[in-house]
Amino acid sequence: MKYNGSCHCGAVTFEFEEQEIKSGLRCNCSICKRKGALMSAFTLPPEQITITADEGALATYTFGSDVGKHHFCRQCGIYPFHQTVRKPGHYRVNLGCIDSLDTTKLPGDVFDGASL
C-alpha cells in the first residue's frame, strides 16, 4: 500500500510503500515517552521513503550517542519521523501523521529503549 503523511501544517511531507499497517510501536526512552507517538513497527531504508520539506522547515534533534535523529517541523513542531538508533539511517514514521490511519484503533507494542 502507498502511504502519505505530513506534519500538522504540511511543510514536511513523506510517502512510502509498505504492507498494510495493523499495529505500531511505542518506546520508553526519555524522548519517546515524552512524545507519546505511535511509531511504525517496521523501519524504512532511506531509498523507500520520499521526504519533501519547505526550505528550512525540517529540523533535527539528537542526544546521547547522536545516532538517533529525531526530525520535527520548525513551523508546527510535529515529529513526523526519526532515524533509529538500532538501525542507523533507517526511518520509523509517526503513524499519527498518516491521514488514512486511526492510531486510536491500532495496537502498539512497547520497545525498551530506556535500557539501551
C-alpha positions as CSV (number, residue, x, y, z in Angstrom):
1,M,0.0,0.0,0.0
2,K,1.1,3.6,-0.6
3,Y,1.0,5.8,2.5
4,N,1.3,9.6,2.6
5,G,1.9,11.6,5.7
6,S,2.7,15.1,6.9
7,C,3.3,17.3,9.8
8,H,0.4,19.4,11.0
9,C,1.0,22.5,8.8
10,G,2.0,20.5,5.8
11,A,5.5,22.0,5.5
12,V,7.0,18.5,5.8
13,T,5.5,15.6,3.9
14,F,6.6,12.0,3.3
15,E,5.4,8.9,1.4
16,F,6.4,5.3,1.3
17,E,5.0,1.9,0.3
18,E,4.5,-0.9,2.9
19,Q,2.2,-3.7,3.7
20,E,-1.0,-2.8,5.4
21,I,-0.2,-1.2,8.8
22,K,-2.0,-3.1,11.5
23,S,0.0,-2.2,14.6
24,G,2.5,0.2,15.9
25,L,5.4,0.6,18.4
26,R,5.9,2.8,21.4
27,C,9.3,3.4,23.1
28,N,10.0,4.2,26.7
29,C,13.3,6.1,26.1
30,S,13.5,9.6,27.5
31,I,12.4,11.4,24.3
32,C,9.8,8.9,23.0
33,K,7.9,8.7,26.3
34,R,7.6,12.5,26.2
35,K,6.5,12.5,22.5
36,G,3.9,9.7,23.2
37,A,3.7,8.9,19.5
38,L,2.8,5.5,18.0
39,M,5.6,4.8,15.6
40,S,5.8,2.3,12.7
41,A,6.9,-1.2,13.9
42,F,8.8,-1.5,10.7
43,T,11.8,0.5,9.6
44,L,12.3,2.0,6.2
45,P,15.6,2.3,4.4
46,P,16.2,5.8,3.0
47,E,15.5,4.7,-0.6
48,Q,12.0,3.6,0.4
49,I,10.8,6.9,1.9
50,T,10.4,10.2,0.0
51,I,10.7,13.2,2.2
52,T,9.7,16.7,1.0
53,A,10.1,19.8,3.1
54,D,9.7,23.5,2.6
55,E,13.1,25.3,2.8
56,G,14.2,25.5,6.5
57,A,11.1,23.6,7.8
58,L,12.8,20.3,8.8
59,A,14.9,20.3,11.9
60,T,16.7,17.5,13.7
61,Y,17.3,16.8,17.4
62,T,19.9,14.4,18.6
63,F,21.2,13.5,22.1
64,G,23.3,10.8,23.8
65,S,25.2,8.9,21.1
66,D,23.8,11.3,18.4
67,V,23.0,8.2,16.3
68,G,19.2,8.6,16.5
69,K,18.0,11.6,14.5
70,H,14.6,12.9,15.7
71,H,13.2,15.1,12.9
72,F,10.5,17.7,13.5
73,C,8.9,20.6,11.7
74,R,10.2,24.0,12.8
75,Q,6.8,25.6,11.9
76,C,4.3,23.4,13.8
77,G,6.6,21.3,16.0
78,I,5.3,17.9,14.9
79,Y,7.6,14.9,14.8
80,P,6.8,13.1,11.5
81,F,9.7,10.5,11.5
82,H,13.1,9.7,13.0
83,Q,16.2,7.7,12.1
84,T,16.7,4.8,14.5
85,V,19.5,4.1,16.9
86,R,19.3,0.3,16.3
87,K,19.4,0.6,12.6
88,P,21.2,3.9,11.8
89,G,20.0,5.7,8.7
90,H,16.7,3.8,8.6
91,Y,13.4,5.5,9.4
92,R,10.4,4.9,11.6
93,V,7.4,7.1,11.0
94,N,4.9,8.7,13.4
95,L,1.7,6.8,12.4
96,G,-0.3,9.7,13.7
97,C,1.0,11.8,10.8
98,I,-0.7,9.4,8.2
99,D,-4.2,10.7,7.5
100,S,-5.5,7.3,6.4
101,L,-4.8,5.7,9.8
102,D,-6.7,6.0,13.0
103,T,-3.9,5.3,15.6
104,T,-6.5,5.1,18.4
105,K,-7.6,1.8,16.9
106,L,-4.1,0.3,16.4
107,P,-2.5,-1.9,19.0
108,G,1.1,-1.0,19.9
109,D,3.9,-3.0,21.5
110,V,6.4,-1.3,23.8
111,F,10.1,-1.3,23.0
112,D,12.5,-0.9,25.9
113,G,14.6,1.9,24.5
114,A,15.4,3.2,28.1
115,S,17.7,0.2,28.6
116,L,19.9,0.9,25.5
